[in-house]
Amino acid sequence: MSQLLARFAAHSDDQRTGILDDAGAHSYASIVRRAVAVSAALSSRRSLEPGERVALLVHPSADF
């Protein structure tokens, strides 16, 4: 788990609102779960090595 995700892991049970957007409120816990899922999906790609940087082009929203 990256250092950034490790810092967010402290909020893995936190049900307070971390993001509020047009779709509604998203808790810190749900944000951590999504971040871990994206990290795991990227880590499973054979062409990526630990420590490599990845750029994502997405619309700014909690859906990402």
Secondary structure, DSSP 8 states (H G I E B T S, - for coil): --HHHHHHHTTTT--SEEEEETTEEEEHHHHHHHHHHHHHHHHT-TT--TT--------SSTT-
